[in-house]
Amino acid sequence: MFSLRTFVNTILFGAGAIVWLLLSGLIAGPFLWLFPGKEGRNVRRFVYIQSKGIVFFIRACARKFRVKISPRPHQACIVVANHASALDLYTVASLGFNNVVYITKGWVFRLPFFRFVMQGAGYLDAEKTPPQEMLSRCKEALENGCDIVLFPQGSRKNPQARFKSGAFYLAEQLNVPVVPVAIAGTGPMLPPGSIWLHPADILIQALPAVHPADFNGPVVHLEMARTVKNKIMEIVNQEEKQ
């Protein structure tokens, strides 16, 4: 439903978010090019700060904004979340993950400024990176203390889509925990294909980590994918029914 609040959200806070992205990128760009940090650490820190700024605008647009955090694993981990909106990428910053490598679709790497940031941060193209190279680069990133973030549904067009098993295969092969993250309300706030920011109740909840060792059988990664999806979507569906 279109309302005055939707109009204000879009014109004031949406425009503010775009200005923040552009100005922060223009100011930080030359410094990041000269001083990317070890293995792109400064670039990843910049993305975290930039994302925190977008979270500020999401809070301003929301009727209610809640963050729930479970204790994190003591080691670097793989973070998986459901995907219903372009806003989801930024919400991970509200959970305190400040040194992350994203695995994302190839089209983002073709955007002019984003391409520079993503390559500098060591992000991975899910479509063009061969499986063995993906495994090797994820192993290196985890060993360097980076968390790896994926949206295993792959697309925001169907919020109920199955979770693809790639993230969980990585977790199984590299023997690292998976932190499930439930993101509710971003779909109603900014649906796919829309430019309007509707007021919505937002919840970002990090659930207790699951580990490959918790699962048995020949297809551990498939069992992990089903279990994690059920845990996440139970929260998301319950929140968005209210």
C-alpha positions as a Markdown table, in Angstrom:
| # | Residue | x | y | z |
|---|---|---|---|---|
| 1 | Met | 0.0 | 0.0 | 0.0 |
| 2 | Phe | 1.3 | 3.4 | -1.0 |
| 3 | Ser | 1.3 | 6.0 | 1.8 |
| 4 | Leu | 2.7 | 9.4 | 2.8 |
| 5 | Arg | 5.3 | 7.5 | 4.9 |
| 6 | Thr | 6.3 | 5.5 | 1.8 |
| 7 | Phe | 6.8 | 8.7 | -0.1 |
| 8 | Val | 8.8 | 10.4 | 2.6 |
| 9 | Asn | 10.9 | 7.2 | 3.1 |
| 10 | Thr | 11.8 | 7.1 | -0.6 |
| 11 | Ile | 12.4 | 10.8 | -1.2 |
| 12 | Leu | 14.2 | 11.6 | 2.0 |
| 13 | Phe | 15.9 | 8.5 | 3.3 |
| 14 | Gly | 16.2 | 6.6 | 0.0 |
| 15 | Ala | 17.9 | 9.7 | -1.6 |
| 16 | Gly | 20.0 | 10.1 | 1.5 |
| 17 | Ala | 21.2 | 6.5 | 1.2 |
| 18 | Ile | 22.2 | 7.0 | -2.4 |
| 19 | Val | 24.0 | 10.2 | -1.6 |
| 20 | Trp | 25.8 | 8.4 | 1.2 |
| 21 | Leu | 26.9 | 5.6 | -1.1 |
| 22 | Leu | 28.2 | 8.0 | -3.8 |
| 23 | Leu | 29.9 | 10.5 | -1.5 |
| 24 | Ser | 31.6 | 7.9 | 0.7 |
| 25 | Gly | 32.8 | 6.1 | -2.4 |
| 26 | Leu | 34.2 | 9.2 | -4.0 |
| 27 | Ile | 36.0 | 10.3 | -0.8 |
| 28 | Ala | 37.3 | 6.9 | 0.1 |
| 29 | Gly | 38.0 | 5.6 | -3.4 |
| 30 | Pro | 41.5 | 7.2 | -3.9 |
| 31 | Phe | 42.7 | 6.1 | -0.4 |
| 32 | Leu | 41.5 | 2.6 | -0.9 |
| 33 | Trp | 43.2 | 2.4 | -4.3 |
| 34 | Leu | 46.5 | 3.5 | -2.7 |
| 35 | Phe | 46.1 | 1.7 | 0.7 |
| 36 | Pro | 43.9 | -1.4 | 0.2 |
| 37 | Gly | 45.4 | -3.0 | 3.3 |
| 38 | Lys | 46.6 | -6.6 | 3.7 |
| 39 | Glu | 44.6 | -8.9 | 1.5 |
| 40 | Gly | 42.1 | -6.0 | 1.0 |
| 41 | Arg | 41.3 | -5.6 | 4.7 |
| 42 | Asn | 40.8 | -1.8 | 4.4 |
| 43 | Val | 38.4 | -2.2 | 1.5 |
| 44 | Arg | 36.3 | -4.7 | 3.5 |
| 45 | Arg | 36.4 | -2.3 | 6.5 |
| 46 | Phe | 35.1 | 0.5 | 4.2 |
| 47 | Val | 32.3 | -1.8 | 2.9 |
| 48 | Tyr | 31.3 | -2.4 | 6.6 |
| 49 | Ile | 31.2 | 1.3 | 7.4 |
| 50 | Gln | 29.3 | 2.0 | 4.3 |
| 51 | Ser | 26.8 | -0.7 | 5.1 |
| 52 | Lys | 26.4 | 0.6 | 8.6 |
| 53 | Gly | 25.4 | 3.9 | 7.1 |
| 54 | Ile | 22.7 | 2.2 | 4.9 |
| 55 | Val | 21.4 | 0.3 | 8.0 |
| 56 | Phe | 20.9 | 3.8 | 9.6 |
| 57 | Phe | 18.6 | 4.7 | 6.7 |
| 58 | Ile | 16.8 | 1.3 | 6.9 |
| 59 | Arg | 16.2 | 2.0 | 10.6 |
| 60 | Ala | 14.7 | 5.4 | 9.7 |
| 61 | Cys | 12.3 | 3.8 | 7.2 |
| 62 | Ala | 11.2 | 1.0 | 9.5 |
| 63 | Arg | 8.3 | 1.0 | 11.8 |
| 64 | Lys | 10.3 | -1.2 | 14.1 |
| 65 | Phe | 13.9 | -2.4 | 13.7 |
| 66 | Arg | 15.3 | -5.3 | 15.8 |
| 67 | Val | 18.6 | -7.1 | 15.9 |
| 68 | Lys | 19.1 | -10.4 | 17.7 |
| 69 | Ile | 22.6 | -11.8 | 18.0 |
| 70 | Ser | 23.6 | -15.3 | 19.2 |
| 71 | Pro | 27.1 | -16.0 | 20.5 |
| 72 | Arg | 29.5 | -16.2 | 17.5 |
| 73 | Pro | 31.8 | -19.1 | 16.9 |
| 74 | His | 35.4 | -18.5 | 18.0 |
| 75 | Gln | 36.7 | -19.1 | 14.5 |
| 76 | Ala | 36.0 | -17.6 | 11.1 |
| 77 | Cys | 32.7 | -19.0 | 9.7 |
| 78 | Ile | 30.3 | -19.0 | 6.8 |
| 79 | Val | 27.3 | -16.8 | 7.2 |
| 80 | Val | 24.1 | -17.7 | 5.2 |
| 81 | Ala | 20.9 | -15.6 | 5.0 |
| 82 | Asn | 17.6 | -15.7 | 3.2 |
| 83 | His | 17.3 | -13.2 | 0.4 |
| 84 | Ala | 14.2 | -11.1 | -0.4 |
| 85 | Ser | 15.5 | -7.6 | -1.1 |
| 86 | Ala | 18.4 | -5.5 | -2.4 |
| 87 | Leu | 18.7 | -4.3 | 1.2 |
| 88 | Asp | 19.7 | -7.7 | 2.6 |
| 89 | Leu | 23.4 | -7.2 | 1.6 |
| 90 | Tyr | 23.7 | -4.2 | 4.0 |
| 91 | Thr | 21.8 | -5.7 | 6.9 |
| 92 | Val | 24.6 | -8.2 | 7.7 |
| 93 | Ala | 26.7 | -5.3 | 9.0 |
| 94 | Ser | 24.1 | -4.8 | 11.9 |
| 95 | Leu | 25.3 | -8.1 | 13.3 |
| 96 | Gly | 28.9 | -6.9 | 13.6 |
| 97 | Phe | 30.5 | -9.0 | 10.8 |
| 98 | Asn | 33.1 | -6.4 | 9.8 |
| 99 | Asn | 35.6 | -8.4 | 7.8 |
| 100 | Val | 33.7 | -10.4 | 5.3 |
| 101 | Val | 34.1 | -11.9 | 1.8 |
| 102 | Tyr | 30.9 | -12.0 | -0.2 |
| 103 | Ile | 30.2 | -14.6 | -2.8 |
| 104 | Thr | 27.8 | -13.1 | -5.2 |
| 105 | Lys | 26.5 | -13.1 | -8.8 |
| 106 | Gly | 28.7 | -11.9 | -11.7 |
| 107 | Trp | 26.7 | -9.0 | -12.8 |
| 108 | Val | 27.7 | -7.0 | -9.7 |
| 109 | Phe | 31.3 | -7.2 | -10.8 |
| 110 | Arg | 30.4 | -5.4 | -14.0 |
| 111 | Leu | 29.2 | -2.2 | -12.2 |
| 112 | Pro | 31.9 | 0.5 | -12.5 |
| 113 | Phe | 32.7 | 1.4 | -8.9 |
| 114 | Phe | 31.4 | -1.7 | -7.3 |
| 115 | Arg | 33.7 | -3.7 | -9.5 |
| 116 | Phe | 36.7 | -2.0 | -8.1 |
| 117 | Val | 35.5 | -2.4 | -4.5 |
| 118 | Met | 34.6 | -6.0 | -4.9 |
| 119 | Gln | 37.8 | -7.0 | -6.5 |
| 120 | Gly | 39.8 | -5.0 | -4.0 |
| 121 | Ala | 37.9 | -6.7 | -1.1 |
| 122 | Gly | 38.6 | -10.1 | -2.5 |
| 123 | Tyr | 34.9 | -10.9 | -3.2 |
| 124 | Leu | 34.1 | -14.0 | -5.3 |
| 125 | Asp | 32.1 | -14.3 | -8.5 |
| 126 | Ala | 29.8 | -17.3 | -8.0 |
| 127 | Glu | 29.3 | -17.7 | -11.7 |
| 128 | Lys | 32.8 | -17.5 | -13.1 |
| 129 | Thr | 35.0 | -18.9 | -10.3 |
| 130 | Pro | 35.7 | -22.6 | -10.9 |
| 131 | Pro | 34.7 | -25.0 | -8.0 |
| 132 | Gln | 38.3 | -25.9 | -7.0 |
| 133 | Glu | 39.4 | -22.3 | -7.1 |
| 134 | Met | 36.4 | -21.3 | -5.1 |
| 135 | Leu | 37.3 | -23.8 | -2.5 |
| 136 | Ser | 40.9 | -22.7 | -2.4 |
| 137 | Arg | 40.1 | -19.0 | -2.2 |
| 138 | Cys | 37.5 | -19.5 | 0.6 |
| 139 | Lys | 40.0 | -21.6 | 2.6 |
| 140 | Glu | 42.5 | -18.8 | 2.2 |
| 141 | Ala | 40.0 | -16.1 | 3.3 |
| 142 | Leu | 38.9 | -18.1 | 6.3 |
| 143 | Glu | 42.5 | -18.6 | 7.3 |
| 144 | Asn | 43.1 | -14.9 | 7.1 |
| 145 | Gly | 40.2 | -14.3 | 9.6 |
| 146 | Cys | 37.5 | -13.4 | 7.1 |
| 147 | Asp | 33.9 | -14.6 | 7.4 |
| 148 | Ile | 32.3 | -15.6 | 4.2 |
| 149 | Val | 28.7 | -14.4 | 3.4 |
| 150 | Leu | 26.3 | -16.0 | 1.0 |
| 151 | Phe | 22.7 | -15.8 | 0.1 |
| 152 | Pro | 22.1 | -19.5 | -0.9 |
| 153 | Gln | 18.7 | -18.8 | -2.5 |
| 154 | Gly | 20.6 | -17.0 | -5.2 |
| 155 | Ser | 17.8 | -14.6 | -6.2 |
| 156 | Arg | 15.4 | -12.3 | -4.4 |
| 157 | Lys | 12.6 | -13.0 | -6.8 |
| 158 | Asn | 11.2 | -16.0 | -4.8 |
| 159 | Pro | 11.6 | -15.4 | -1.0 |
| 160 | Gln | 10.6 | -19.1 | -0.4 |
| 161 | Ala | 13.1 | -20.6 | -2.9 |
| 162 | Arg | 15.2 | -23.5 | -1.8 |
| 163 | Phe | 18.7 | -23.0 | -0.4 |
| 164 | Lys | 21.3 | -24.2 | -2.8 |
| 165 | Ser | 23.9 | -26.4 | -1.2 |
| 166 | Gly | 27.1 | -24.7 | -2.3 |
| 167 | Ala | 27.6 | -22.8 | 1.0 |
| 168 | Phe | 27.1 | -25.9 | 3.0 |
| 169 | Tyr | 29.4 | -27.9 | 0.7 |
| 170 | Leu | 32.1 | -25.3 | 1.5 |
| 171 | Ala | 31.5 | -25.7 | 5.2 |
| 172 | Glu | 31.7 | -29.5 | 5.0 |
| 173 | Gln | 34.9 | -29.5 | 2.9 |
| 174 | Leu | 36.6 | -26.8 | 5.0 |
| 175 | Asn | 35.2 | -28.0 | 8.3 |
| 176 | Val | 33.9 | -24.6 | 9.5 |
| 177 | Pro | 30.6 | -23.6 | 11.2 |
| 178 | Val | 27.7 | -22.0 | 9.5 |
| 179 | Val | 25.9 | -19.1 | 11.1 |
| 180 | Pro | 22.2 | -18.9 | 9.9 |
| 181 | Val | 20.8 | -15.4 | 9.6 |
| 182 | Ala | 17.1 | -14.7 | 9.3 |
| 183 | Ile | 16.2 | -11.4 | 7.6 |
| 184 | Ala | 12.5 | -10.5 | 7.9 |
| 185 | Gly | 10.7 | -7.3 | 6.6 |
| 186 | Thr | 13.2 | -6.2 | 3.9 |
| 187 | Gly | 11.1 | -7.8 | 1.2 |
| 188 | Pro | 7.9 | -5.8 | 2.2 |
| 189 | Met | 10.1 | -2.7 | 2.6 |
| 190 | Leu | 11.8 | -2.8 | -0.8 |
| 191 | Pro | 10.2 | -5.6 | -3.0 |
| 192 | Pro | 12.2 | -6.7 | -6.1 |
| 193 | Gly | 11.6 | -4.3 | -9.0 |
| 194 | Ser | 10.4 | -1.5 | -6.8 |
| 195 | Ile | 12.0 | 1.9 | -6.0 |
| 196 | Trp | 9.6 | 2.7 | -3.1 |
| 197 | Leu | 10.6 | 2.2 | 0.5 |
| 198 | His | 7.5 | 1.0 | 2.4 |
| 199 | Pro | 7.4 | 1.2 | 6.2 |
| 200 | Ala | 7.9 | -2.3 | 7.6 |
| 201 | Asp | 8.9 | -4.2 | 10.7 |
| 202 | Ile | 12.5 | -5.4 | 10.3 |
| 203 | Leu | 14.2 | -8.2 | 12.1 |
| 204 | Ile | 17.8 | -9.4 | 11.6 |
| 205 | Gln | 18.5 | -12.4 | 13.7 |
| 206 | Ala | 21.7 | -14.4 | 13.9 |
| 207 | Leu | 20.9 | -18.0 | 15.0 |
| 208 | Pro | 23.3 | -20.4 | 16.9 |
| 209 | Ala | 25.9 | -21.8 | 14.6 |
| 210 | Val | 25.6 | -25.3 | 13.1 |
| 211 | His | 28.7 | -27.4 | 12.3 |
| 212 | Pro | 29.1 | -30.2 | 9.7 |
| 213 | Ala | 30.1 | -32.5 | 12.6 |
| 214 | Asp | 26.5 | -32.2 | 13.9 |
| 215 | Phe | 25.2 | -34.1 | 10.8 |
| 216 | Asn | 25.7 | -37.7 | 9.7 |
| 217 | Gly | 25.3 | -39.5 | 6.4 |
| 218 | Pro | 26.8 | -39.3 | 2.9 |
| 219 | Val | 25.2 | -36.0 | 2.0 |
| 220 | Val | 26.0 | -33.8 | 5.0 |
| 221 | His | 25.8 | -30.6 | 3.0 |
| 222 | Leu | 22.3 | -31.3 | 1.7 |
| 223 | Glu | 21.1 | -32.1 | 5.3 |
| 224 | Met | 22.7 | -28.8 | 6.5 |
| 225 | Ala | 21.0 | -26.9 | 3.7 |
| 226 | Arg | 17.6 | -28.2 | 4.6 |
| 227 | Thr | 18.0 | -27.8 | 8.3 |
| 228 | Val | 19.3 | -24.2 | 8.0 |
| 229 | Lys | 16.6 | -23.2 | 5.6 |
| 230 | Asn | 13.9 | -24.5 | 7.9 |
| 231 | Lys | 15.4 | -22.7 | 10.9 |
| 232 | Ile | 15.6 | -19.4 | 9.0 |
| 233 | Met | 12.3 | -19.5 | 7.2 |
| 234 | Glu | 10.4 | -20.5 | 10.3 |
| 235 | Ile | 11.4 | -17.2 | 11.8 |
| 236 | Val | 10.9 | -15.1 | 8.6 |
| 237 | Asn | 7.4 | -16.6 | 7.9 |
| 238 | Gln | 6.3 | -16.1 | 11.5 |
| 239 | Glu | 7.5 | -12.5 | 11.5 |
| 240 | Glu | 5.9 | -11.5 | 8.2 |
| 241 | Lys | 2.6 | -13.1 | 9.1 |
| 242 | Gln | 2.2 | -10.7 | 12.1 |
